[in-house]
Amino acid sequence: MELNKRKLEQLLLQLLKTNKEVAKSAGQLADEIGIEQLKRYTKNENVSDQQVKKQAQRRIQRVLDELAELQPAQVLVRYEQVPRTYYRQPANDYGSLLQALFGVNPSLKMHLSPEAQESASRLQNKTSRQQGLISNQWQRKIYVGRSGVCYRAQIDNDVIAEVYHAVDAEKFIEFDYLTSTGKAKRIEVFPWGILLKGENCYLVANAYNSQRELPITYAMHRIKNPRITTRSTFAAEGMPKDENHFQRFCQERQLDLFANEDSAEIVLQLRFYNGKGRTLQDTKLSTDQKIELLSDSECRLTATVKDCFELHRFILGNGDDVEVEAPTELRKLIAEKLKNAQNRYS
């Protein structure tokens, strides 16, 4: 059976481990495939084994370079090594996805580890040379705006490198963390993954010896002096390993809304005034959301949501154009916040 390009790609992907610590060169991969299979790939039985190996190395390198360029989620390249090496990312690592997006939006560079930044830059430069500058002009006409009025927080490169390493290697990491009250404390956590929200980046992790069984979010820009520790990861073996668990966990717990273990699920009922609320027909609060038109200027929204920080901020952000009708506890809480605000302005 002929070892054609497609079969060679499949074989190479099997040989590349999903861990960058065991990245392999084209020469190593040629050795693992073996001379007999490589001869079938070259379609020439009359050349020496050494010639076959050199020819195959060049073809393997071209195939992997092409995969890295066209399908960066499949193969990534370590250019800093000579000869360059290739590896695959774990399924729950967002580095390859960000590397692909970086080709469209260079502002995403801040979310990449230094190694991924270098790979993304090389990939972008190589693509530009191959396709020509004209075909890439459209990328300059894409602007990714801020999700709010605030500018994005800046993250130190050493923090990005150490945190990404801890996530990749599934090792405990300790760091100084500045809390929302302005106090710094040294904590040690086991990382589950990375959460991107708007312009900012968060580490999802649970603290060592914490009373909480599930992880919470730590803003990356508040992390200082990170250091991977030698603590055994036996204590973190309760984390499920299936490739979709982390994404499913974030979605079900609504971590991007900063919901926590105490965030109860509620049936929310809001009354909007002055024509507000109709845009939520397109940008829904939940899958079971319903909007009832009461008049030309008023409507009532009902949705099952998590009672969390982002929900309160959303309601308060609508000012006097919205009224919480249910549940009663949330209505009282929002009324109290508005009363306190009124007292400060009076």
MOFENMO-V650432 format. One record per pair of residues at least 6 apart in sequence whose C-alpha atoms are under 8 Angstrom apart, sorted by sequence separation. I is the first residue (numbers start at 1). GAP is how many residues later the second one is. D is the distance in whole Angstrom. If there is no record, write none. Layout:
i->I gap->GAP d->D
i->I gap->GAP d->D
This chain:
i->16 gap->6 d->8
i->17 gap->6 d->7
i->39 gap->6 d->6
i->68 gap->6 d->7
i->78 gap->6 d->6
i->79 gap->6 d->7
i->89 gap->6 d->8
i->102 gap->6 d->6
i->146 gap->6 d->8
i->166 gap->6 d->7
i->178 gap->6 d->4
i->179 gap->6 d->8
i->195 gap->6 d->6
i->196 gap->6 d->6
i->206 gap->6 d->7
i->250 gap->6 d->7
i->253 gap->6 d->7
i->293 gap->6 d->4
i->294 gap->6 d->7
i->324 gap->6 d->7
i->325 gap->6 d->6
i->16 gap->7 d->7
i->67 gap->7 d->7
i->68 gap->7 d->5
i->77 gap->7 d->7
i->78 gap->7 d->5
i->89 gap->7 d->7
i->101 gap->7 d->7
i->102 gap->7 d->6
i->166 gap->7 d->6
i->177 gap->7 d->5
i->178 gap->7 d->7
i->194 gap->7 d->7
i->195 gap->7 d->5
i->206 gap->7 d->7
i->253 gap->7 d->7
i->292 gap->7 d->5
i->293 gap->7 d->6
i->315 gap->7 d->7
i->324 gap->7 d->5
i->16 gap->8 d->7
i->30 gap->8 d->8
i->67 gap->8 d->6
i->68 gap->8 d->5
i->77 gap->8 d->6
i->78 gap->8 d->6
i->109 gap->8 d->6
i->128 gap->8 d->7
i->176 gap->8 d->6
i->177 gap->8 d->5
i->194 gap->8 d->6
i->195 gap->8 d->6
i->206 gap->8 d->6
i->207 gap->8 d->7
i->291 gap->8 d->7
i->292 gap->8 d->5
i->68 gap->9 d->7
i->77 gap->9 d->5
i->78 gap->9 d->8
i->176 gap->9 d->5
i->177 gap->9 d->6
i->194 gap->9 d->5
i->195 gap->9 d->7
i->206 gap->9 d->4
i->291 gap->9 d->6
i->292 gap->9 d->6
i->42 gap->10 d->7
i->76 gap->10 d->6
i->77 gap->10 d->6
i->98 gap->10 d->7
i->163 gap->10 d->8
i->176 gap->10 d->4
i->177 gap->10 d->7
i->193 gap->10 d->6
i->194 gap->10 d->6
i->205 gap->10 d->5
i->206 gap->10 d->6
i->281 gap->10 d->7
i->291 gap->10 d->5
i->324 gap->10 d->8
i->64 gap->11 d->7
i->75 gap->11 d->7
i->76 gap->11 d->6
i->175 gap->11 d->6
i->176 gap->11 d->6
i->192 gap->11 d->8
i->193 gap->11 d->5
i->204 gap->11 d->6
i->205 gap->11 d->6
i->290 gap->11 d->6
i->291 gap->11 d->7
i->65 gap->12 d->8
i->75 gap->12 d->6
i->76 gap->12 d->6
i->174 gap->12 d->7
i->175 gap->12 d->6
i->191 gap->12 d->7
i->192 gap->12 d->6
i->193 gap->12 d->7
i->204 gap->12 d->6
i->205 gap->12 d->6
i->289 gap->12 d->7
i->290 gap->12 d->5
i->39 gap->13 d->6
i->42 gap->13 d->8
i->75 gap->13 d->5
i->76 gap->13 d->7
i->98 gap->13 d->8
i->99 gap->13 d->7
i->174 gap->13 d->5
i->175 gap->13 d->7
i->191 gap->13 d->6
i->192 gap->13 d->5
i->204 gap->13 d->5
i->205 gap->13 d->7
i->278 gap->13 d->8
i->289 gap->13 d->6
i->290 gap->13 d->7
i->15 gap->14 d->7
i->35 gap->14 d->7
i->38 gap->14 d->7
i->42 gap->14 d->7
i->74 gap->14 d->6
i->75 gap->14 d->7
i->98 gap->14 d->7
i->174 gap->14 d->4
i->191 gap->14 d->4
i->192 gap->14 d->8
i->203 gap->14 d->6
i->204 gap->14 d->6
i->289 gap->14 d->4
i->38 gap->15 d->7
i->41 gap->15 d->8
i->73 gap->15 d->8
i->74 gap->15 d->7
i->173 gap->15 d->6
i->174 gap->15 d->6
i->190 gap->15 d->5
i->191 gap->15 d->7
i->202 gap->15 d->6
i->203 gap->15 d->5
i->288 gap->15 d->6
i->289 gap->15 d->7
i->73 gap->16 d->7
i->172 gap->16 d->7
i->173 gap->16 d->6
i->189 gap->16 d->6
i->190 gap->16 d->6
i->202 gap->16 d->5
i->203 gap->16 d->6
i->287 gap->16 d->8
i->288 gap->16 d->7
i->12 gap->17 d->7
i->35 gap->17 d->7
i->95 gap->17 d->7
i->99 gap->17 d->7
i->103 gap->17 d->7
i->172 gap->17 d->6
i->173 gap->17 d->6
i->189 gap->17 d->5
i->190 gap->17 d->6
i->202 gap->17 d->4
i->203 gap->17 d->6
i->286 gap->17 d->6
i->35 gap->18 d->7
i->38 gap->18 d->6
i->95 gap->18 d->8
i->99 gap->18 d->7
i->102 gap->18 d->7
i->172 gap->18 d->5
i->173 gap->18 d->8
i->189 gap->18 d->4
i->190 gap->18 d->7
i->201 gap->18 d->6
i->202 gap->18 d->5
i->285 gap->18 d->7
i->286 gap->18 d->6
i->316 gap->18 d->7
i->171 gap->19 d->6
i->172 gap->19 d->7
i->188 gap->19 d->6
i->189 gap->19 d->5
i->200 gap->19 d->8
i->201 gap->19 d->6
i->286 gap->19 d->6
i->76 gap->20 d->7
i->99 gap->20 d->8
i->100 gap->20 d->7
i->103 gap->20 d->8
i->170 gap->20 d->7
i->171 gap->20 d->7
i->187 gap->20 d->7
i->188 gap->20 d->6
i->200 gap->20 d->8
i->201 gap->20 d->8
i->285 gap->20 d->7
i->95 gap->21 d->7
i->99 gap->21 d->5
i->103 gap->21 d->6
i->170 gap->21 d->7
i->187 gap->21 d->8
i->275 gap->21 d->7
i->276 gap->21 d->8
i->278 gap->21 d->8
i->64 gap->22 d->8
i->74 gap->22 d->8
i->170 gap->22 d->8
i->275 gap->22 d->4
i->276 gap->22 d->7
i->277 gap->22 d->7
i->312 gap->22 d->7
i->316 gap->22 d->8
i->30 gap->23 d->7
i->73 gap->23 d->5
i->192 gap->23 d->7
i->274 gap->23 d->5
i->275 gap->23 d->6
i->276 gap->23 d->8
i->72 gap->24 d->6
i->73 gap->24 d->6
i->167 gap->24 d->6
i->273 gap->24 d->6
i->274 gap->24 d->6
i->275 gap->24 d->8
i->277 gap->24 d->8
i->72 gap->25 d->7
i->166 gap->25 d->7
i->167 gap->25 d->7
i->273 gap->25 d->5
i->27 gap->26 d->8
i->30 gap->26 d->7
i->167 gap->26 d->6
i->272 gap->26 d->5
i->273 gap->26 d->7
i->30 gap->27 d->6
i->72 gap->27 d->7
i->73 gap->27 d->8
i->167 gap->27 d->8
i->271 gap->27 d->7
i->272 gap->27 d->5
i->72 gap->28 d->6
i->271 gap->28 d->6
i->272 gap->28 d->6
i->271 gap->29 d->4
i->272 gap->29 d->8
i->27 gap->30 d->6
i->30 gap->30 d->8
i->270 gap->30 d->6
i->271 gap->30 d->6
i->26 gap->31 d->5
i->29 gap->31 d->8
i->269 gap->31 d->7
i->270 gap->31 d->5
i->26 gap->32 d->8
i->269 gap->32 d->6
i->270 gap->32 d->7
i->268 gap->33 d->8
i->269 gap->33 d->5
i->3 gap->34 d->7
i->26 gap->34 d->6
i->105 gap->34 d->7
i->268 gap->34 d->6
i->269 gap->34 d->7
i->3 gap->35 d->8
i->26 gap->35 d->6
i->104 gap->35 d->6
i->267 gap->35 d->7
i->268 gap->35 d->5
i->267 gap->36 d->6
i->268 gap->36 d->6
i->3 gap->37 d->6
i->4 gap->37 d->6
i->78 gap->37 d->8
i->105 gap->37 d->7
i->267 gap->37 d->4
i->268 gap->37 d->7
i->2 gap->38 d->6
i->3 gap->38 d->5
i->104 gap->38 d->8
i->105 gap->38 d->8
i->217 gap->38 d->7
i->266 gap->38 d->6
i->267 gap->38 d->6
i->1 gap->39 d->8
i->2 gap->39 d->6
i->105 gap->39 d->7
i->216 gap->39 d->8
i->265 gap->39 d->7
i->266 gap->39 d->6
i->79 gap->40 d->7
i->163 gap->40 d->8
i->265 gap->40 d->6
i->266 gap->40 d->6
i->78 gap->41 d->7
i->217 gap->41 d->7
i->265 gap->41 d->5
i->266 gap->41 d->6
i->77 gap->42 d->7
i->264 gap->42 d->6
i->265 gap->42 d->6
i->76 gap->43 d->8
i->114 gap->43 d->7
i->179 gap->43 d->8
i->263 gap->43 d->6
i->264 gap->43 d->6
i->110 gap->44 d->8
i->113 gap->44 d->7
i->178 gap->44 d->5
i->216 gap->44 d->7
i->263 gap->44 d->5
i->264 gap->44 d->8
i->110 gap->45 d->7
i->177 gap->45 d->6
i->178 gap->45 d->7
i->263 gap->45 d->6
i->276 gap->45 d->7
i->114 gap->46 d->7
i->115 gap->46 d->8
i->153 gap->46 d->8
i->177 gap->46 d->5
i->190 gap->46 d->7
i->276 gap->46 d->8
i->113 gap->47 d->5
i->114 gap->47 d->6
i->152 gap->47 d->5
i->153 gap->47 d->6
i->176 gap->47 d->6
i->177 gap->47 d->6
i->192 gap->47 d->8
i->214 gap->47 d->8
i->259 gap->47 d->7
i->273 gap->47 d->8
i->274 gap->47 d->6
i->112 gap->48 d->7
i->113 gap->48 d->5
i->151 gap->48 d->8
i->152 gap->48 d->6
i->175 gap->48 d->6
i->176 gap->48 d->5
i->259 gap->48 d->8
i->260 gap->48 d->8
i->273 gap->48 d->5
i->111 gap->49 d->8
i->175 gap->49 d->6
i->176 gap->49 d->6
i->259 gap->49 d->5
i->272 gap->49 d->6
i->273 gap->49 d->6
i->175 gap->50 d->5
i->176 gap->50 d->7
i->258 gap->50 d->7
i->259 gap->50 d->7
i->272 gap->50 d->4
i->113 gap->51 d->6
i->147 gap->51 d->5
i->175 gap->51 d->4
i->257 gap->51 d->7
i->258 gap->51 d->6
i->271 gap->51 d->6
i->272 gap->51 d->7
i->146 gap->52 d->7
i->147 gap->52 d->7
i->174 gap->52 d->6
i->175 gap->52 d->6
i->254 gap->52 d->8
i->257 gap->52 d->7
i->258 gap->52 d->7
i->270 gap->52 d->7
i->271 gap->52 d->5
i->146 gap->53 d->7
i->173 gap->53 d->7
i->174 gap->53 d->5
i->193 gap->53 d->7
i->257 gap->53 d->5
i->270 gap->53 d->6
i->271 gap->53 d->7
i->9 gap->54 d->7
i->69 gap->54 d->7
i->173 gap->54 d->6
i->174 gap->54 d->6
i->192 gap->54 d->7
i->257 gap->54 d->8
i->270 gap->54 d->5
i->271 gap->54 d->7
i->9 gap->55 d->8
i->23 gap->55 d->8
i->173 gap->55 d->4
i->174 gap->55 d->7
i->269 gap->55 d->6
i->270 gap->55 d->6
i->172 gap->56 d->6
i->173 gap->56 d->5
i->268 gap->56 d->8
i->269 gap->56 d->5
i->270 gap->56 d->7
i->171 gap->57 d->7
i->172 gap->57 d->6
i->268 gap->57 d->8
i->269 gap->57 d->5
i->5 gap->58 d->8
i->25 gap->58 d->7
i->69 gap->58 d->8
i->171 gap->58 d->7
i->172 gap->58 d->7
i->268 gap->58 d->6
i->269 gap->58 d->7
i->25 gap->59 d->6
i->26 gap->59 d->7
i->171 gap->59 d->8
i->172 gap->59 d->6
i->197 gap->59 d->6
i->267 gap->59 d->7
i->268 gap->59 d->6
i->25 gap->60 d->4
i->26 gap->60 d->8
i->160 gap->60 d->8
i->171 gap->60 d->8
i->172 gap->60 d->8
i->267 gap->60 d->7
i->13 gap->61 d->8
i->24 gap->61 d->5
i->25 gap->61 d->6
i->159 gap->61 d->8
i->172 gap->61 d->7
i->195 gap->61 d->7
i->266 gap->61 d->7
i->13 gap->62 d->8
i->23 gap->62 d->6
i->24 gap->62 d->5
i->166 gap->62 d->7
i->171 gap->62 d->6
i->23 gap->63 d->5
i->24 gap->63 d->7
i->163 gap->63 d->7
i->170 gap->63 d->8
i->23 gap->64 d->5
i->159 gap->64 d->7
i->162 gap->64 d->6
i->22 gap->65 d->7
i->155 gap->65 d->7
i->156 gap->65 d->7
i->159 gap->65 d->7
i->162 gap->65 d->7
i->20 gap->66 d->8
i->155 gap->66 d->5
i->159 gap->66 d->7
i->162 gap->66 d->7
i->20 gap->67 d->5
i->154 gap->67 d->6
i->159 gap->67 d->6
i->19 gap->68 d->7
i->20 gap->68 d->7
i->153 gap->68 d->6
i->18 gap->69 d->7
i->19 gap->69 d->6
i->20 gap->69 d->7
i->16 gap->70 d->7
i->17 gap->70 d->7
i->18 gap->70 d->5
i->19 gap->70 d->6
i->16 gap->71 d->6
i->17 gap->71 d->6
i->18 gap->71 d->5
i->19 gap->71 d->7
i->16 gap->72 d->6
i->18 gap->72 d->5
i->18 gap->73 d->8
i->13 gap->75 d->8
i->93 gap->75 d->7
i->90 gap->78 d->8
i->111 gap->90 d->7
i->93 gap->100 d->7
i->94 gap->100 d->8
i->92 gap->101 d->8
i->19 gap->149 d->8
i->92 gap->151 d->6
i->91 gap->152 d->6
i->92 gap->152 d->7
i->92 gap->154 d->7
